[in-house]
Amino acid sequence: MEDHPVLTKLESACSDLNTLLKSSKTLQTDLQKHDENFKTLQESLTVASRRLAPLQTLSIASKALETRINRAVSPALVLIDGFKISESLQRKLVDISTKLSGQKSEERRLRLLIKYVDCVDKLNIAINLISQEGGPAIQRLQEVVEFLSRTKATDQFRTHRLRETLVTLKALYETEVDSMKFDGLLDEALLNLQDEFEGILLQLRHHNIGVQAEGDGDDGGEVADVAELGTEMEVEVLRRISETLTANDCLDICIDIFVKVRYKRAAKALMKLNPDYLRTYKPEEIDEMEWESLETSISLWTQHFELAVRTVFVSEKNLCNQVLGNIMEGIVWQECFVKIADKIMAVFFRFGEGVARSNKEPQKLFKLLDMFNSLENIKTEFYDIFEGEAGADICTRFRELEKLLVHASTKVYWEFGLQIEGNQDGLPPPQDGSVPKLVRYAINYLKYLTTDNYTEPMAHVLRTEQIWKAGVLSAPESDENLLKDAVLNVMEALNRNIESKRSGYKDKVLYHVFTMNTYWYIYMRTRNTELAKLLGESYMRKNYKVVAEEAAYLYEKQAWGGLVRLLDKQDISEGDDAQEKIEAFLKGFEEAAQRHTSKYSIPEADLRGQIKEATVKLIVPAYSEFLDAYSSVLDVKAYSSPESIEGLLGQIFSGNDQKSSLGSRRRDLKDRLEGRTSVSSDIEQMAGRGSGDRFRRNRSNASDA
């Protein structure tokens, strides 16, 4: 009884299992039926697939054929559209060209030219597209036609139409493209653009060049502001035309036109300055020129050279950059500018080189320095203008010209000193003891050299020469010392020349007159000048003023001292002795007077006046004292009075009868305005003391007299 629930559960489970087995059997039967149905369906699908396979292959082949035909026809259609666009642009070009030919307004013409250039650019693009795409398009179309003909993938009618299209398109391409590029409206348009390019360039002129040059001469060389060539619109049109010509393989033509026209305009602008002197550039031709003409030519050269660089070439360079700067990444325009400037600069360089290589005459030094200083003033600007590889040759020639000028300037100067020392004027010492022309020339030469205009250029030249000789690493002297040493060199040569000349005098009085005149002239003409400041006042006093004063004392002693000694009262014992002495004095005085009026010259009025004053103080008191002392034994009225003697001395030193005194009247205004210094008191003191102890003689031959 206790196991009864368990049995019940077991029976129930057994019943459920039986039911489940029956259901599984039924399900298995159903699955077998479905499997049979699937097999039947699969057999049906296989049959259907076998029947549809040819249609599927045909569909794929049709799509592939369609794609192939489209790939060939599409480029052909683009090619045809290109021909249509080209034809439209050509009609537009003709229309704009007609308007241009009848347009008088310059501004409207420029605007039309911009449109014309735009149209040419578009036509060029269209033709290039046709040229580039036409060949491949025709090739693809031809391949499709051959494929259809070979495979018979379509009917003969369609294949025939496609073949006719191919033949027509191929004939059009082969005949029209070259014509459009080289013989059609594009070629004509490019020729028109070349003419317009040249015409606009010719219109761009340099204005007021002659006026600027005249102004430069008046205001010390200031150059007017650089003027731009052309308006913004003109420059824009030129730039667009140049780029269009370049894009159409006309770059060489464009450059040729630009260089030819702008060279002509730049040269014509400079021709307004009348630079006829530039035709003379050979050294032998320059040597044959009159000095006044050469001097004027060099002055014009310096002005014109600076004007060409700072105005004409700057304007031309700016124009080159604006018009051609975008072509070939900016490497063309600089070469074009150099081509424009090269021929003009060559003319200027030839003249400068000819002057530098010509004879080294002393007067050329200042003009050579002017040329050198002019080059130095514009050197930085010159190198900026002709920068880069394109301008290397011009810059090299510029440096070579500077070198020539440095060599020429220093050679002229040193040869001048050698000529002075060698007494190459070929003249004997002046017969009247006046100042030699060579001394006058040399002093004025050095005074001019040491003015503000030439001190710096000459020092620069000397420093450059020193660096070339000693090397860059050497320690150069200061500019002032270099110039001082150079001037001292010539002054010492001049001193040796003077010593050589005065040693040729046999007349001792004339010897002292010459020395006094010459050294006094040098001291007075240099006093308060830049030359004296450079050499130093102590140097000038010691070497010239003191020497002149010594010579004046010795002249007084030699020329008049003997007469004073004749009036010595120590040897007189009776009236006859006094009479003999006074007659000897008057005879000697007459001889001295004749020598002074016929042989001796003191051209400097101030020096002559001071010598007269000293002579009067030496002679007249002694004569008057002698007359007074022996008035009891002499017939005083029978002899010249002291006043007459003084008057005669005044006539002797008046300078009216002296030939060389005329030369003193030809001194320039500046020399006549220079101050005077007195030597009369020194002479009087020396004569009164009767000895030369007052001076320390600096020259060994000062006592030879």
C-alpha positions as CSV (number, residue, x, y, z in Angstrom):
1,M,0.0,0.0,0.0
2,E,2.9,2.2,0.7
3,D,4.3,1.7,-2.9
4,H,1.1,2.5,-4.7
5,P,1.8,6.2,-5.5
6,V,5.1,5.3,-7.1
7,L,3.5,2.8,-9.3
8,T,0.9,5.2,-10.3
9,K,3.6,7.7,-11.4
10,L,5.4,5.0,-13.3
11,E,2.4,4.0,-15.2
12,S,1.7,7.6,-16.0
13,A,5.3,8.1,-17.3
14,C,5.0,5.0,-19.4
15,S,1.9,6.3,-21.0
16,D,3.5,9.6,-21.8
17,L,6.4,7.8,-23.4
18,N,4.2,5.8,-25.7
19,T,2.4,8.9,-26.7
20,L,5.8,10.6,-27.5
21,L,7.0,7.7,-29.5
22,K,3.8,7.7,-31.6
23,S,4.3,11.5,-32.2
24,S,7.9,11.0,-33.3
25,K,6.9,8.3,-35.7
26,T,4.3,10.6,-37.2
27,L,6.8,13.4,-37.5
28,Q,9.4,11.2,-39.1
29,T,6.8,10.2,-41.7
30,D,6.1,13.9,-42.4
31,L,9.8,14.7,-42.7
32,Q,10.2,12.0,-45.3
33,K,7.4,13.4,-47.3
34,H,9.0,17.0,-47.2
35,D,12.4,15.6,-48.2
36,E,10.8,14.1,-51.2
37,N,9.1,17.4,-52.1
38,F,12.5,19.3,-51.7
39,K,14.2,16.9,-54.1
40,T,11.5,17.4,-56.6
41,L,11.8,21.2,-56.3
42,Q,15.6,21.1,-56.6
43,E,15.3,19.1,-59.8
44,S,12.9,21.7,-61.1
45,L,15.2,24.6,-60.2
46,T,18.2,22.8,-61.8
47,V,16.2,22.4,-65.0
48,A,15.2,26.1,-64.9
49,S,18.7,27.3,-64.2
50,R,20.0,25.3,-67.2
51,R,17.4,26.9,-69.4
52,L,18.1,30.6,-68.1
53,A,22.0,30.4,-68.3
54,P,22.2,31.5,-72.0
55,L,20.0,34.5,-71.3
56,Q,22.2,35.5,-68.4
57,T,25.3,35.3,-70.5
58,L,23.7,37.4,-73.2
59,S,22.7,40.0,-70.6
60,I,26.3,40.3,-69.2
61,A,27.7,40.5,-72.7
62,S,25.2,43.3,-73.6
63,K,26.2,45.3,-70.5
64,A,29.9,44.9,-71.3
65,L,29.3,46.0,-74.9
66,E,27.3,49.0,-73.7
67,T,30.1,50.0,-71.3
68,R,32.7,49.7,-74.1
69,I,30.7,51.7,-76.5
70,N,30.0,54.4,-73.9
71,R,33.7,54.7,-73.1
72,A,34.5,55.3,-76.7
73,V,31.6,57.6,-77.5
74,S,31.8,59.9,-74.4
75,P,35.3,61.2,-75.3
76,A,34.1,61.7,-78.9
77,L,31.2,63.7,-77.7
78,V,33.6,65.8,-75.5
79,L,35.7,66.3,-78.6
80,I,32.8,67.5,-80.6
81,D,31.8,69.9,-77.8
82,G,35.4,71.2,-77.9
83,F,35.0,72.0,-81.5
84,K,31.8,73.8,-80.8
85,I,33.4,75.9,-78.0
86,S,36.4,76.7,-80.2
87,E,34.1,77.9,-82.9
88,S,32.2,80.1,-80.5
89,L,35.4,81.6,-79.1
90,Q,36.7,82.4,-82.5
91,R,33.5,84.3,-83.3
92,K,34.0,86.2,-80.1
93,L,37.6,87.0,-81.0
94,V,36.5,88.5,-84.3
95,D,33.9,90.6,-82.6
96,I,36.4,92.0,-80.0
97,S,39.0,92.6,-82.7
98,T,36.5,94.7,-84.7
99,K,35.7,96.8,-81.7
100,L,39.4,97.3,-80.9
101,S,40.2,98.6,-84.4
102,G,37.6,101.3,-84.1
103,Q,38.2,102.3,-80.4
104,K,39.9,105.6,-79.9
105,S,39.7,105.9,-76.1
106,E,43.0,104.5,-74.6
107,E,41.3,103.3,-71.4
108,R,38.5,101.5,-73.3
109,R,41.1,99.9,-75.6
110,L,43.0,98.6,-72.6
111,R,39.8,97.1,-71.2
112,L,38.9,95.5,-74.5
113,L,42.5,94.1,-74.7
114,I,41.9,92.4,-71.3
115,K,38.8,90.7,-72.7
116,Y,40.7,89.9,-75.9
117,V,43.5,88.2,-73.9
118,D,40.9,86.3,-71.8
119,C,39.3,85.0,-75.0
120,V,42.7,84.0,-76.5
121,D,43.5,82.1,-73.3
122,K,40.2,80.2,-73.4
123,L,40.6,79.5,-77.1
124,N,44.1,78.2,-76.4
125,I,42.7,75.9,-73.7
126,A,40.0,74.6,-76.0
127,I,42.4,73.9,-78.8
128,N,44.8,72.2,-76.4
129,L,42.0,70.1,-75.1
130,I,41.0,69.1,-78.6
131,S,44.7,68.4,-79.5
132,Q,45.3,66.3,-76.3
133,E,42.0,64.4,-76.1
134,G,41.3,64.0,-79.9
135,G,43.8,61.3,-80.6
136,P,42.8,59.0,-77.7
137,A,39.1,59.6,-78.4
138,I,39.4,58.6,-82.0
139,Q,41.6,55.6,-81.1
140,R,38.9,54.3,-78.7
141,L,36.1,54.8,-81.2
142,Q,38.2,53.0,-83.8
143,E,38.7,50.1,-81.4
144,V,35.0,49.8,-80.8
145,V,34.2,49.8,-84.5
146,E,36.7,47.1,-85.2
147,F,35.4,45.1,-82.2
148,L,31.8,45.3,-83.5
149,S,32.8,44.5,-87.0
150,R,34.8,41.5,-85.8
151,T,32.3,40.2,-83.2
152,K,29.1,41.2,-85.0
153,A,27.8,42.1,-81.6
154,T,25.3,44.5,-83.2
155,D,23.5,44.8,-86.5
156,Q,25.4,46.0,-89.6
157,F,23.4,49.3,-89.8
158,R,24.5,50.5,-86.4
159,T,28.1,49.4,-87.1
160,H,28.1,51.3,-90.4
161,R,26.8,54.5,-88.8
162,L,29.4,54.3,-86.1
163,R,32.1,53.7,-88.7
164,E,31.0,56.8,-90.7
165,T,31.1,58.9,-87.5
166,L,34.7,57.7,-86.9
167,V,35.8,58.6,-90.4
168,T,34.2,62.1,-90.2
169,L,35.7,62.8,-86.7
170,K,39.1,61.6,-87.7
171,A,39.2,63.7,-90.8
172,L,38.0,66.8,-88.9
173,Y,40.7,66.2,-86.2
174,E,43.5,65.7,-88.6
175,T,42.7,68.7,-90.8
176,E,41.4,71.3,-88.3
177,V,43.6,71.0,-85.2
178,D,46.8,72.0,-86.8
179,S,45.0,74.7,-88.7
180,M,43.5,76.0,-85.5
181,K,46.8,76.1,-83.8
182,F,49.1,77.5,-86.5
183,D,47.0,79.0,-89.3
184,G,43.7,80.0,-87.7
185,L,42.3,82.8,-85.6
186,L,44.5,81.8,-82.7
187,D,47.7,82.4,-84.6
188,E,46.3,85.7,-85.9
189,A,45.3,86.7,-82.4
190,L,48.8,86.0,-81.1
191,L,50.2,88.2,-83.9
192,N,47.8,90.9,-82.9
193,L,48.8,90.6,-79.3
194,Q,52.5,90.9,-80.2
195,D,51.7,94.1,-82.1
196,E,49.7,95.5,-79.1
197,F,52.5,94.4,-76.7
198,E,55.1,96.3,-78.8
199,G,52.8,99.3,-79.2
200,I,52.1,99.7,-75.5
201,L,55.8,99.3,-74.6
202,L,56.7,102.0,-77.1
203,Q,54.2,104.4,-75.3
204,L,56.0,104.1,-72.0
205,R,58.5,106.9,-72.0
206,H,61.0,108.4,-69.5
207,H,59.9,111.9,-68.9
208,N,61.9,115.0,-67.9
209,I,65.3,113.2,-68.1
210,G,67.0,116.3,-69.6
211,V,65.4,118.5,-66.9
212,Q,66.6,116.2,-64.2
213,A,70.2,116.3,-65.6
214,E,70.2,120.1,-65.5
215,G,68.8,120.1,-62.0
216,D,71.6,117.7,-60.9
217,G,74.2,120.1,-62.1
218,D,72.6,122.9,-60.0
219,D,71.8,121.2,-56.8
220,G,75.0,119.2,-56.3
221,G,73.9,115.9,-57.8
222,E,70.6,115.1,-56.1
223,V,68.6,112.7,-58.3
224,A,64.9,113.1,-58.8
225,D,62.5,110.4,-57.5
226,V,62.1,107.4,-59.7
227,A,59.0,107.6,-61.9
228,E,56.9,104.5,-62.6
229,L,56.6,103.6,-66.3
230,G,52.9,103.2,-67.3
231,T,49.6,103.2,-65.5
232,E,48.4,100.2,-63.5
233,M,46.1,99.2,-66.4
234,E,48.9,99.4,-69.0
235,V,51.2,97.3,-66.8
236,E,48.4,94.8,-66.2
237,V,47.7,94.5,-69.9
238,L,51.4,94.0,-70.7
239,R,51.6,91.3,-68.0
240,R,48.6,89.4,-69.3
241,I,49.8,89.6,-72.9
242,S,53.3,88.3,-71.9
243,E,51.8,85.4,-70.0
244,T,49.5,84.6,-72.9
245,L,52.3,84.7,-75.4
246,T,54.4,82.5,-73.1
247,A,51.6,79.9,-72.8
248,N,51.4,79.8,-76.6
249,D,55.1,79.0,-77.1
250,C,55.9,82.6,-78.0
251,L,58.2,83.4,-75.0
252,D,61.3,84.1,-77.2
253,I,59.3,86.5,-79.3
254,C,57.9,88.2,-76.2
255,I,61.4,88.7,-74.8
256,D,62.8,89.9,-78.1
257,I,60.1,92.5,-78.4
258,F,60.4,93.6,-74.8
259,V,64.2,93.9,-74.8
260,K,64.3,95.6,-78.2
261,V,61.6,98.2,-77.4
262,R,62.8,99.0,-73.8
263,Y,66.4,99.3,-74.9
264,K,65.4,101.7,-77.6
265,R,63.3,103.8,-75.1
266,A,66.1,103.8,-72.4
267,A,68.7,104.7,-74.9
268,K,66.5,107.5,-76.4
269,A,65.9,108.9,-72.9
270,L,69.6,109.1,-72.3
271,M,70.2,110.6,-75.7
272,K,68.2,113.6,-74.6
273,L,71.3,114.4,-72.5
274,N,73.4,114.9,-75.7
275,P,76.2,112.5,-74.6
276,D,78.3,113.1,-77.7
277,Y,81.4,112.5,-75.7
278,L,80.6,108.8,-75.3
279,R,81.6,108.3,-79.0
280,T,85.2,109.0,-77.9
281,Y,86.4,106.1,-75.7
282,K,89.8,105.0,-77.0
283,P,92.7,106.1,-74.8
284,E,94.6,107.6,-77.8
285,E,91.4,109.5,-78.9
286,I,91.0,110.9,-75.3
287,D,94.6,112.0,-75.3
288,E,94.0,114.0,-78.4
289,M,91.0,115.9,-76.8
290,E,91.4,119.5,-75.6
291,W,91.6,119.5,-71.8
292,E,88.6,121.8,-71.5
293,S,86.6,119.5,-73.6
294,L,87.7,116.4,-71.7
295,E,87.1,118.1,-68.4
296,T,83.5,118.9,-69.5
297,S,83.0,115.4,-70.8
298,I,84.1,113.8,-67.6
299,S,81.8,116.0,-65.5
300,L,78.9,115.1,-67.8
301,W,79.8,111.4,-67.6
302,T,79.6,111.4,-63.8
303,Q,76.2,113.1,-63.9
304,H,74.8,110.9,-66.7
305,F,76.1,107.7,-65.2
306,E,74.3,108.4,-61.9
307,L,71.2,109.5,-63.6
308,A,71.1,106.3,-65.8
309,V,71.6,104.0,-62.8
310,R,69.3,105.8,-60.3
311,T,66.4,106.7,-62.6
312,V,66.4,105.1,-66.0
313,F,67.5,101.6,-65.0
314,V,65.5,101.6,-61.8
315,S,62.4,102.4,-63.8
316,E,63.2,99.7,-66.4
317,K,63.9,97.1,-63.7
318,N,60.6,97.8,-62.0
319,L,58.8,97.5,-65.4
320,C,60.6,94.2,-66.2
321,N,59.5,92.8,-62.8
322,Q,55.9,93.9,-63.2
323,V,55.5,92.6,-66.7
324,L,57.7,89.5,-66.8
325,G,58.0,88.6,-63.1
326,N,55.5,85.7,-63.1
327,I,57.0,83.9,-66.1
328,M,59.1,80.8,-65.4
329,E,59.1,81.4,-61.6
330,G,60.7,84.8,-61.9
331,I,64.0,83.8,-63.6
332,V,63.3,85.5,-66.9
333,W,62.8,89.1,-66.0
334,Q,66.2,89.8,-64.5
335,E,67.9,88.5,-67.6
336,C,65.7,90.7,-69.8
337,F,66.6,93.8,-67.7
338,V,70.3,93.0,-67.9
339,K,70.0,92.7,-71.7
340,I,68.4,96.1,-71.8
341,A,71.0,97.8,-69.6
342,D,74.1,95.9,-70.8
343,K,74.7,97.8,-74.1
344,I,74.1,101.2,-72.5
345,M,76.3,100.4,-69.5
346,A,79.0,99.2,-71.9
347,V,79.1,102.6,-73.5
348,F,79.6,104.3,-70.1
349,F,82.2,101.8,-69.1
350,R,84.2,102.2,-72.3
351,F,84.5,105.9,-71.8
352,G,85.5,105.6,-68.1
353,E,88.0,102.9,-69.0
354,G,89.4,105.1,-71.8
355,V,89.9,108.0,-69.4
356,A,91.6,105.8,-66.8
357,R,94.0,104.3,-69.4
358,S,94.8,107.6,-71.0
359,N,98.0,109.7,-70.3
360,K,98.6,110.3,-66.7
361,E,98.6,114.1,-66.8
362,P,98.5,115.9,-63.4
363,Q,95.3,117.9,-64.1
364,K,93.4,114.6,-64.6
365,L,93.7,113.6,-61.0
366,F,90.7,115.7,-59.9
367,K,88.4,114.3,-62.6
368,L,89.6,110.8,-61.9
369,L,88.7,111.3,-58.3
370,D,85.3,112.7,-59.3
371,M,84.7,109.6,-61.3
372,F,85.8,107.3,-58.5
373,N,83.7,109.2,-55.9
374,S,80.7,109.0,-58.2
375,L,81.1,105.2,-58.5
376,E,81.5,104.9,-54.7
377,N,78.3,107.0,-54.1
378,I,76.2,104.7,-56.2
379,K,78.0,101.4,-55.5
380,T,75.4,100.0,-53.1
381,E,72.5,101.0,-55.4
382,F,74.3,99.6,-58.4
383,Y,74.8,96.2,-56.8
384,D,71.2,96.2,-55.7
385,I,70.0,97.0,-59.2
386,F,72.2,94.4,-60.9
387,E,71.9,91.7,-58.3
388,G,72.0,88.0,-58.9
389,E,73.7,85.8,-61.5
390,A,72.2,87.8,-64.4
391,G,74.0,91.0,-63.4
392,A,77.3,89.4,-62.4
393,D,79.1,90.5,-65.5
394,I,78.0,94.1,-65.2
395,C,79.0,94.2,-61.5
396,T,82.4,92.7,-62.4
397,R,83.0,95.4,-65.0
398,F,81.9,98.1,-62.5
399,R,84.6,96.8,-60.0
400,E,87.2,96.7,-62.8
401,L,86.5,100.3,-63.6
402,E,86.9,101.3,-60.0
403,K,90.3,99.4,-59.9
404,L,91.4,101.3,-63.0
405,L,90.4,104.6,-61.5
406,V,92.3,103.8,-58.3
407,H,95.4,102.8,-60.2
408,A,95.2,105.8,-62.5
409,S,94.6,108.3,-59.6
410,T,97.5,107.1,-57.5
411,K,99.8,106.9,-60.6
412,V,98.9,110.4,-61.6
413,Y,99.6,111.7,-58.1
414,W,102.9,109.9,-57.6
415,E,104.1,110.8,-61.1
416,F,103.3,114.4,-60.4
417,G,105.7,114.3,-57.4
418,L,108.4,112.7,-59.5
419,Q,107.9,115.3,-62.2
420,I,108.3,118.1,-59.7
421,E,111.4,116.5,-58.2
422,G,112.9,115.9,-61.6
423,N,112.3,119.5,-62.6
424,Q,110.5,118.3,-65.7
425,D,109.1,121.7,-66.5
426,G,112.3,122.1,-68.5
427,L,112.7,125.7,-67.5
428,P,115.7,127.4,-65.9
429,P,115.2,129.3,-62.6
430,P,113.4,132.6,-63.2
431,Q,116.0,135.3,-64.2
432,D,114.4,137.9,-61.9
433,G,114.0,135.7,-58.9
434,S,110.2,135.5,-59.1
435,V,108.2,132.4,-58.0
436,P,108.4,129.6,-60.6
437,K,105.2,128.6,-62.4
438,L,105.7,125.0,-61.2
439,V,105.7,126.2,-57.6
440,R,102.5,128.1,-58.1
441,Y,100.9,125.2,-59.9
442,A,102.0,122.7,-57.3
443,I,100.7,124.7,-54.4
444,N,97.3,125.4,-56.0
445,Y,97.2,121.8,-56.9
446,L,97.7,120.6,-53.4
447,K,95.4,123.2,-52.0
448,Y,92.6,122.0,-54.3
449,L,93.4,118.4,-53.4
450,T,92.9,119.0,-49.7
451,T,89.5,120.7,-50.0
452,D,86.5,119.0,-48.7
453,N,85.5,117.8,-52.2
454,Y,88.7,115.7,-52.7
455,T,90.1,114.9,-49.2
456,E,87.9,111.9,-48.7
457,P,88.1,110.4,-52.3
458,M,91.9,110.8,-52.3
459,A,92.3,109.2,-48.9
460,H,90.0,106.3,-50.0
461,V,92.1,105.8,-53.1
462,L,95.3,105.8,-51.1
463,R,93.9,103.4,-48.6
464,T,92.7,101.1,-51.3
465,E,96.1,101.1,-52.9
466,Q,97.8,100.4,-49.6
467,I,95.5,97.4,-48.9
468,W,96.2,96.0,-52.4
469,K,99.9,96.3,-51.7
470,A,100.1,95.2,-48.1
471,G,97.1,92.8,-48.0
472,V,93.7,92.9,-46.5
473,L,94.9,91.6,-43.1
474,S,97.4,94.5,-42.8
475,A,96.7,97.4,-40.4
476,P,96.1,100.4,-42.6
477,E,96.9,103.9,-41.5
478,S,94.2,106.5,-40.8
479,D,92.9,108.4,-43.8
480,E,94.3,111.6,-42.5
481,N,97.8,110.1,-42.1
482,L,97.7,108.6,-45.5
483,L,96.8,111.8,-47.1
484,K,99.3,113.8,-45.0
485,D,102.1,111.5,-45.9
486,A,101.2,111.7,-49.6
487,V,101.0,115.5,-49.5
488,L,104.3,115.7,-47.6
489,N,105.9,113.6,-50.3
490,V,105.0,116.1,-52.9
491,M,105.9,119.1,-50.7
492,E,109.4,117.6,-50.1
493,A,109.7,117.0,-53.8
494,L,108.8,120.6,-54.4
495,N,111.4,121.7,-51.8
496,R,114.1,119.7,-53.6
497,N,113.0,121.3,-56.9
498,I,113.3,124.8,-55.3
499,E,116.7,123.9,-53.9
500,S,117.8,122.7,-57.3
501,K,116.6,125.8,-59.0
502,R,118.1,128.3,-56.6
503,S,121.5,126.6,-56.7
504,G,121.7,127.7,-60.3
505,Y,122.0,131.4,-59.3
506,K,125.4,133.0,-59.4
507,D,124.1,136.4,-58.2
508,K,123.9,136.0,-54.4
509,V,121.3,138.7,-54.1
510,L,119.1,137.0,-56.7
511,Y,119.6,133.8,-54.8
512,H,118.0,135.3,-51.7
513,V,115.3,137.1,-53.7
514,F,114.3,133.8,-55.3
515,T,114.3,132.0,-51.9
516,M,112.4,134.8,-50.2
517,N,109.8,135.1,-53.0
518,T,109.2,131.3,-53.3
519,Y,109.0,130.3,-49.6
520,W,107.0,133.4,-48.7
521,Y,104.6,132.6,-51.5
522,I,104.1,129.0,-50.3
523,Y,103.5,130.0,-46.7
524,M,101.1,132.8,-47.5
525,R,99.1,130.9,-50.1
526,T,98.6,128.0,-47.8
527,R,97.9,129.9,-44.6
528,N,94.4,129.2,-43.2
529,T,93.8,126.6,-45.8
530,E,93.0,122.9,-45.5
531,L,96.5,122.2,-46.7
532,A,98.0,124.1,-43.8
533,K,95.7,122.4,-41.4
534,L,96.7,119.0,-42.7
535,L,100.4,119.6,-42.5
536,G,100.3,121.7,-39.3
537,E,101.0,125.3,-38.6
538,S,104.3,124.5,-36.9
539,Y,105.5,122.6,-40.0
540,M,104.6,125.5,-42.3
541,R,106.3,128.1,-40.1
542,K,109.4,126.1,-39.7
543,N,109.9,125.0,-43.3
544,Y,108.6,128.1,-45.1
545,K,108.0,131.2,-43.0
546,V,111.2,131.0,-41.2
547,V,113.2,130.2,-44.4
548,A,111.5,133.2,-46.1
549,E,112.4,135.5,-43.2
550,E,116.0,134.2,-43.2
551,A,116.2,134.8,-46.9
552,A,114.8,138.3,-46.4
553,Y,117.4,139.2,-43.8
554,L,120.2,137.8,-46.0
555,Y,118.8,139.7,-49.0
556,E,118.8,142.9,-47.0
557,K,122.3,142.3,-45.8
558,Q,123.7,141.3,-49.2
559,A,121.8,144.0,-51.3
560,W,121.9,147.0,-49.0
561,G,124.3,146.2,-46.1
562,G,127.3,147.2,-48.1
563,L,125.9,150.6,-48.7
564,V,125.4,151.2,-45.0
565,R,128.9,150.1,-44.3
566,L,130.2,152.8,-46.7
567,L,128.7,155.4,-44.4
568,D,130.8,154.1,-41.5
569,K,132.3,157.2,-39.8
570,Q,135.3,155.5,-38.2
571,D,137.7,155.8,-41.1
572,I,137.0,159.5,-41.8
573,S,139.7,162.0,-40.8
574,E,139.0,164.9,-43.1
575,G,136.4,166.4,-45.5
576,D,137.8,164.6,-48.6
577,D,137.2,161.2,-46.9
578,A,133.6,162.1,-46.1
579,Q,133.1,163.3,-49.7
580,E,134.5,160.1,-51.1
581,K,132.3,158.0,-48.9
582,I,129.1,159.8,-49.7
583,E,129.9,159.7,-53.5
584,A,130.7,156.0,-53.3
585,F,127.4,155.5,-51.4
586,L,125.4,157.3,-54.0
587,K,127.1,155.5,-56.9
588,G,126.5,152.1,-55.1
589,F,122.9,153.2,-54.5
590,E,122.4,154.0,-58.2
591,E,123.8,150.6,-59.2
592,A,121.6,148.8,-56.7
593,A,118.6,150.7,-57.9
594,Q,119.4,149.7,-61.5
595,R,119.8,146.1,-60.5
596,H,116.5,146.1,-58.7
597,T,114.6,147.7,-61.5
598,S,116.1,145.5,-64.2
599,K,117.1,142.2,-62.6
600,Y,115.2,141.6,-59.4
601,S,111.5,141.1,-58.9
602,I,109.4,140.9,-55.8
603,P,105.9,140.2,-57.2
604,E,104.1,140.0,-53.9
605,A,102.9,143.5,-53.2
606,D,102.7,142.9,-49.4
607,L,106.2,141.4,-49.3
608,R,107.6,144.2,-51.6
609,G,106.0,146.8,-49.3
610,Q,107.5,145.3,-46.2
611,I,111.0,145.0,-47.8
612,K,110.8,148.6,-48.9
613,E,109.9,149.7,-45.4
614,A,112.7,147.7,-43.9
615,T,115.2,149.0,-46.5
616,V,114.1,152.6,-45.9
617,K,114.6,152.2,-42.2
618,L,118.0,150.7,-42.9
619,I,119.3,153.2,-45.5
620,V,117.6,156.6,-44.9
621,P,118.5,157.0,-41.2
622,A,122.1,156.1,-41.8
623,Y,122.3,158.5,-44.8
624,S,120.6,161.3,-42.9
625,E,122.9,160.8,-39.9
626,F,126.0,160.9,-42.2
627,L,124.9,164.1,-43.8
628,D,124.2,165.7,-40.5
629,A,127.5,164.5,-39.0
630,Y,129.6,166.0,-41.9
631,S,127.5,169.0,-42.9
632,S,130.3,171.2,-42.0
633,V,132.7,169.7,-44.5
634,L,130.2,168.7,-47.2
635,D,128.1,170.8,-49.5
636,V,124.9,169.1,-48.3
637,K,122.8,170.8,-50.9
638,A,124.9,169.2,-53.7
639,Y,123.7,165.7,-52.6
640,S,120.4,164.0,-52.6
641,S,118.4,164.7,-49.6
642,P,117.2,161.8,-47.3
643,E,113.7,162.4,-48.6
644,S,114.9,161.9,-52.2
645,I,116.7,158.7,-51.2
646,E,113.4,157.5,-49.6
647,G,111.5,158.5,-52.7
648,L,113.9,156.6,-54.9
649,L,113.5,153.5,-52.7
650,G,109.8,153.9,-53.1
651,Q,110.2,153.9,-56.8
652,I,112.5,150.9,-56.7
653,F,110.0,148.8,-54.8
654,S,106.9,150.1,-56.5
655,G,106.9,147.2,-58.9
656,N,105.9,149.3,-61.9
657,D,109.0,148.7,-63.9
658,Q,109.3,145.0,-63.0
659,K,108.1,142.6,-65.6
660,S,107.2,139.8,-63.2
661,S,105.0,142.2,-61.2
662,L,102.5,142.0,-63.9
663,G,102.1,138.4,-63.0
664,S,101.0,139.3,-59.5
665,R,98.0,141.1,-61.0
666,R,96.8,137.9,-62.5
667,R,96.4,136.1,-59.2
668,D,92.9,135.0,-58.5
669,L,90.6,136.9,-56.2
670,K,91.0,134.4,-53.4
671,D,94.8,134.9,-53.4
672,R,94.4,138.7,-53.3
673,L,92.1,138.5,-50.3
674,E,94.4,136.3,-48.3
675,G,96.0,137.9,-45.2
676,R,99.5,139.3,-45.0
677,T,102.2,138.8,-42.4
678,S,105.0,141.2,-41.6
679,V,108.7,140.6,-42.0
680,S,109.8,144.2,-42.0
681,S,110.3,144.4,-38.2
682,D,112.4,141.2,-38.3
683,I,114.6,142.6,-41.1
684,E,114.9,145.9,-39.2
685,Q,116.0,144.1,-36.1
686,M,118.4,141.9,-37.9
687,A,119.8,144.9,-39.8
688,G,120.1,146.9,-36.6
689,R,121.8,144.2,-34.7
690,G,124.1,143.4,-37.6
691,S,124.2,139.7,-37.0
692,G,122.2,136.6,-37.8
693,D,122.1,135.3,-34.2
694,R,118.4,136.0,-34.0
695,F,117.8,132.9,-36.2
696,R,118.6,129.3,-35.9
697,R,119.3,128.5,-39.5
698,N,117.5,125.4,-40.7
699,R,119.3,125.2,-44.0
700,S,123.0,124.5,-44.3
701,N,123.2,126.8,-47.3
702,A,121.5,129.7,-45.6
703,S,124.9,131.1,-44.5
704,D,126.6,130.5,-47.9
705,A,125.5,133.8,-49.1
